[in-house]
Amino acid sequence: MKTGLLLDREFCDHDPGAHHPEAPGRIEAILGELSEAGLDQSCEEIAERDVTDDEVLLAHTDGYLQTVLRELDGSSGQLSTGDTSFGPRSLPVARKATGGLLNGVDGVMKGDFDNAFCAVRPPGHHATPDRGMGFCIFNNAAVAARYAQKEYGLERIAIIDWDVHHGNGTQDIFYEDGSVFYFSTHQSPWYPGTGAKDETGAGTGRDTTLNIPLPAGSGMGEIGKAFRGPFTEKMKDFKPDLVIISAGFDSRQGDPLGDFTLTDSDFVDLTKILLDMAGEFADGRLVSVLEGGYNQAGLAKAVRHHVEALRGE
C-alpha cells in the first residue's frame, strides 16, 4: 500500500520551554527512526501548508481563535485557557500541523496514496471548541474530520483515539453530532478526568461516542478486547466513510505520562484492525495523526511500527 507521510523538522520549532514533556525532541526522534528505516524515502511525501482561519473555525469558536491569535504573538507563555505552553514560533507551527494534516486528507481522498500518517506537533485532542489545554492549540483531528465532510461530502467519519489520555476536546466537538463517531480507550482515573462509560453522546449524536476507560497497567488484552468487541460492533452499523486515528503513543509501556503497557507489536495489531475496518467500510481511506508519546525513544519505535503496518509490511 502507498502511505503518505508528513515528516518535517519545522515541527521542532514549537518550543513550550525547558523540561517540558511535549518537547521538540519528539520529532527529532521520529525523524531519526524513520530515516534509519528508510521510511522517509519509501513513503509518499505530504507537503506542509498553513491552515486557514476559516478551516480552524470548522471545529473552534471565533472567540477562541481570536484568543490564540492575540496571545500567541511571538512571545513565550501559556494560553489563558489552560495548560498549554507556547514559544515564539508556536502559532505558525500549529497552523502547519493542522494544515499539513488537511493535505493528508486530500491525498487520501484523491487517491494519491491509500493512507497517511502525519507526525505533527503540537498535539490536538484536548482542544475543545473554545479552549486550548493539555499541550494542545488546535484540534487537528477534529478540523480534519470537518474538512473532509465539507470538501468531499462524506457523511460518516470515525475518529479512533488510543492515546493514554482521554481526548475530551474531540469528544466535546462531536458530542451532539451523529455524523462523527468518537471512540477512545484511555487510562482512568487520569488527566483530564473525562471519558466515563456513560458519556455516549447527546441529541443527534446519541450513541456515537464510545469510551472505554481502563485502569493503570492495562495493555493489549484489555485494549484489544475493546477494539475487537464493542467498537467493531458499533462500526457494523455506523459504516464510516473515513477513518481518522488520534495516534497517541503515550499508551506504550514506559511512557512517563501514562501507565498502559502496549508494545510496538501491539500498535501493529491495532493498526491492522483499523486498516481492515477502513477497507471494509471506507474504501481503505485512513488518516493517522500524532498525539501524545513522551518517552522519545519509545515513541519513535512505536511510530516506525505503526507506519510499517500502514504500508502493509
N, C-alpha and C positions, 0 to 999 in steps of 0.2 A: 504493500500500500504506500501511496505517496503521503508524506506527512509534512505539513508546513511548520516552520519553526521561527518564532520571533525571539531572537537572542542578540542583545546589543549591550555593549559596555556602558552606554549612556544611562542605563538604568541604575548604575552605581552612583550617579550624581545626586540622587536624593539622599541627603545626609541628615538623619534625625539626631545626630550628636554622638559623642563618645560613649562607648559601653552600651549602646542601645542594641537590643537583640535583632531588630529589623535593620540589619546593617548592610552597607554596600558589598561587603564580603560574601553575602549570599549569592549575588550574581556572579562575582568573580569565581566562586567555587563551581557554580554550574557551567560557566564558560569553560573552565579548565577541564572539567569532567567530560563534557560533550565534545570538546575539541579532541581530547585524547582518544575518545571512542570513535571519532570520525563522523559523528552525527551532525556536526555543524556543516559538513560538506555533503552528506548524503540526503539531508532533508531539503525541502524547498524553502527558500528564504522568504520570510514575511517582512515587508518594509514597515518602518515606523510612520506614523502621522499623528498630528495633533487632533484630539477630539474637539469638536466644536461646542460652543455653549449650548446650542440647540440640542445636540446629542446628549450632553450632560443632563439637560432638563427632561429627557425621556425617563429618568429614574430619580432625579432630585428636584427639590423645590428651587424656585428662583431665589428665595431668601437665603437658602444655604449656599447656592452658587455665589451669590454676592458676598457672603461671609468669607468664602475661600478666596475669592479674588481680592478682597480687601486685606485679609490677614496674611496671605502668602505673598508678600510684597518684596521678596528678595532678601529678607532678613531671616533670622532663626528664631524659633519659639515653639509654641504649642497652640493648636487650634482651640479657640474658646469653647467649642462644642464638646470637647472630650480629650482623651489621652492619645493624641496624635501629634508627635513632634515633627518639625519640619526645618529645612535649611534653605539657603538662598536659591537653590535650583529645584526645589521640591515641586512647585507648580508646573513648570514645563515638563518635568519628568512624569508627573501624574497624568498630564494631558497625553503624553506619548504612550503611556501604559494603556490607557483606555482606548485611544485611537488606534494603536497597533493591534489590539485585540479585535477591533472592528474590521481591520484589514484581514485578520484571520478568518472572521466570519464571512467576509466577502469571498475569500479564496475557496473556502469550503462550499459555499452556496453556488459559486460559479464553476465548480469542478476543477479548479486549478490544482487542488490536492484533496485527498479523501478526508483527512482530519488535520488538526492543528494543535500545537502546544505553544503557549505564549509565556515566556519566562520574564515576567514583568514585576516591578515593584514601583510604588507601594502596593500592598495588597488591597482588597476591596470589600470583603464580605461583611464587615462590621459597619460599613457606612450606610446609614438609614436615609430615607428621603430628605431629612432636614438636619442630619448630624453626622459629622465625621468622628470616629472613635476607633479604639483598638488598632492603632497604626494605620488606619485607612482614611483616604481622602475621597476618592470617587469609587462607587461600587461597580467595578469593572464588569463582572458577570451580569449584573442587572442591566446595565446600559447595553451590553451586547445582546441580551435577550430582547429588549425593547427595540433595538436597532434591527434585529433580524425580522421581527414582526412587521416593523414599519417599511423596511426596504424590500422585503421578499414575500410579504403577505403570509407568513407562517401562522398557523392557528394555535399550535400547542408546542411548548418548549419545556423540557425538563432540565432543572439545574440540580446537580448532584454534588454535595459538599462533604468531602471526607476529612476536612480539617479537624484537628482535635477540639477546636473551639466552635461553638455554635455560631452560624452566620446570621445573627439577629437582624442585620441590615437587609440582607436578601429576603429573609422571611417577611420583614415589615413591608417591603416594597410590593410584594406579590400576595400578601395575606388575604386580600379580598379580590384576587384576580384568578379566575379559574383557567386562564389560558397558559399559565406558567406553574408547573409543579415543582415544589422545592422539597428536596429530600436531604436530611442531614443525619449523619452519625457523629456523635461528639461526647466528650467526657463530661460527666455531671456528678456532683456539683463542680462547676468550673466557670471561668470567665466566658461570657458576660452574664451568666445566670439565667439565660433564656433557653428555650428549646425543650420544654416539657412534652411528654407524650400527648397531653390533651390540647396542645397547640396544633390544630389541624386545619386552620383556615376559617374564614367567615364570609358571609354573604355569598356572592357568586364564586368565591374561592374556597368554599367549604369542601373539605376532604382533598384539597390539593396541596396540603403541607403535611409532610410525614417526618416526624422527629423520632430518632432512636437514641435517647440518652443512655450512656453506658458508664459503669464505674471505672475508676483508675485501674490500670492493669489489663484492661480489655485488649484483645488482639483479633486476629483473623477469625477465630472461632465465633466470636460474638458479632463482629462487623460483617463478615462474610455471610452469616446467617441472615442478617438484616437485608443485605443486598439481594441474596438469592430468594428470600422469603417475602416479607411484606412489600418491599419495594417492587420486586418483579411482578407480583400480583397486581399492584396498582398500575403498573405500566401496561399491562394487558388491556386495561380499559382506557387509559389515557392516550396511549399511542403517540408519543412525541414526534414532531417533525424535525427537531434538532435537539441534540444532547450537549449540554454545557457542563463541564466539570470545574468546580471550585477546588482545585487540587492543592490542598494544604498538606505538607509533608511533616508537620509537627505531630502527626499521629504515628510517626515512625518511632521505633524504640530508641531510647537515648536522647530524645529531644528535651532541652532544658525547660520548655514551657508546656510540656504535656507528659502524661503518664500512660499513654497507649503503647502497644508493643508490636505494631505492624513491622514487617520486614520488607526488604526490597522485592522479594518474590511475591509477597502479599500484594504489593502495589501492582505487580504484573497481573495477578489474578483479578483484582478489582477492575483494572483497565480492560481486561478481556471481557468481563461481564458486561461492561458498558459498551464496548465495541459490538458485542453480539446484539445487545438491545438496540443500538443505533442501526445496525444492519437490518434488524427485523422490522423496525418501525420508521426509520428516518433516512432510508437510502444510504446508511453509513455515516451520515453527517454528524460530526462530533468535534467540539472545540474545547480545549482544556486551557485553564489559566492558573498561574501560580498564585497561591495564597500564602499560608504560613510555612514554617520549617526553619528552625533556628540553630540546629547543630549543622554547621555549614558543610562539613564533610559528608555527613549522613544525608543531608538534603540533596547534595549533588549526585550521590549514588542512587538515591530513590528517583530523582528526575531522569537520570540516564535509563533506568529500567522502565520507567513509565513511557519515555519516548520510544525506546526499542519495542515495547509492546504495541504502541500506536502504529509503528511501522510493520507490525506482524512478525517481528523477529522472535 
